[in-house]
Amino acid sequence: MPADVSSLISPAFDQLDPRPEAARSEIPDLLERLAQIPDPRDPRGVRHPLVTILAQTACAVLVGARSLLAVGEWAADSTPELLERLGIRVDPLFPKHSWPAESTIRRLLARVDANALDRAVGAWLADRQTTNDRLRALAVDGKSLRRAARARDRKIHLPAACDHAGGLVLAQLDVGEKTNEITCFQPLLNTLDGLAGTVATSDAMHTQDDHAAYLLRRKAHYIVIAKSNRKNLPKQLKPLLWHRIPLQNRTRATGHGRHEIRRLKVCAVNTRFLPGARQAVQIVRRRVSRKTGKTSLKTVYAVTSLTAEQADPARLALDSRALDGRGPAPRPGRHLHRGHSQPRTGNAPQVTATCRNLAIGALRRAARDQTRTLPLLDLT
């Protein structure tokens, strides 16, 4: 499938530059970040630098390339001026030999250090993250790559740390064959600098004493769900005097084929529930199916290290929606969803997933700039 080079190339290359208000020496641009990734090849005979191939892949994914063949076609359809921005010098006599072939891209992406690429892309996105929120919210969640498997048919599972406000994937890590998502929680967040003041939300899998203590050591906070994996925790939260606490927040939402009303109550607790626990949250969800009219009522409990002064019920209601996959951050576009993968060998599936994270972050950053809206729609 040829990559369309006319739709988003200009905004794509705009994203390669650092923020205009910051000096280049202070904030590395994308090419400088990618240059930090070690090249697994023997330096003898290397025609195309690793940073060039990675940048070419990122730009092709940004305009909708779903295969490595489309990545190669993107270069074939691009102008020499665009390719020179990535360090590709086009030979006018033999232009087809000027850019990396699809086979070269495939072999290299299968060998490149995918976790190093994740750290570089996450750092680039974090450098350009802007928020006016006093407490940044970060969702820790995992995604299995479709159509990609390692040896013995093991699926590739990538836990990620995603910013609530912008939906940016700031960190990503391969679970590996001999471990699980729980053991990757701390290594994943270890790749992030400046975790202090961040609120980490996660599903019941990560309702662990060790995870809570780790976040407290990093001067961060948590909001976690209490479910059956911690049998004593729901039993301890349910008998609290919820009937005496007035309703503190009520929200309506429509989506996924249903209407939903969420009622929230909050009460102060102590650390006997989880290390650093300060508040318990009761969420009563009433859902009505738009197709069948069937009504369901469910009560869930959450625990947070945030105090009432740090987060009022409205803030807790907003952040807690991310715990059941209905958070405030919009989902990535289907054509760039990081769970979709075509390459199947080596580290190539994780590398292409990282390029999708980069593309999603660049598109969302461009979308926040109102001056780019009209050119994208050909209304200039």
Disulfide bonds with the S-S distance in Angstrom:
none
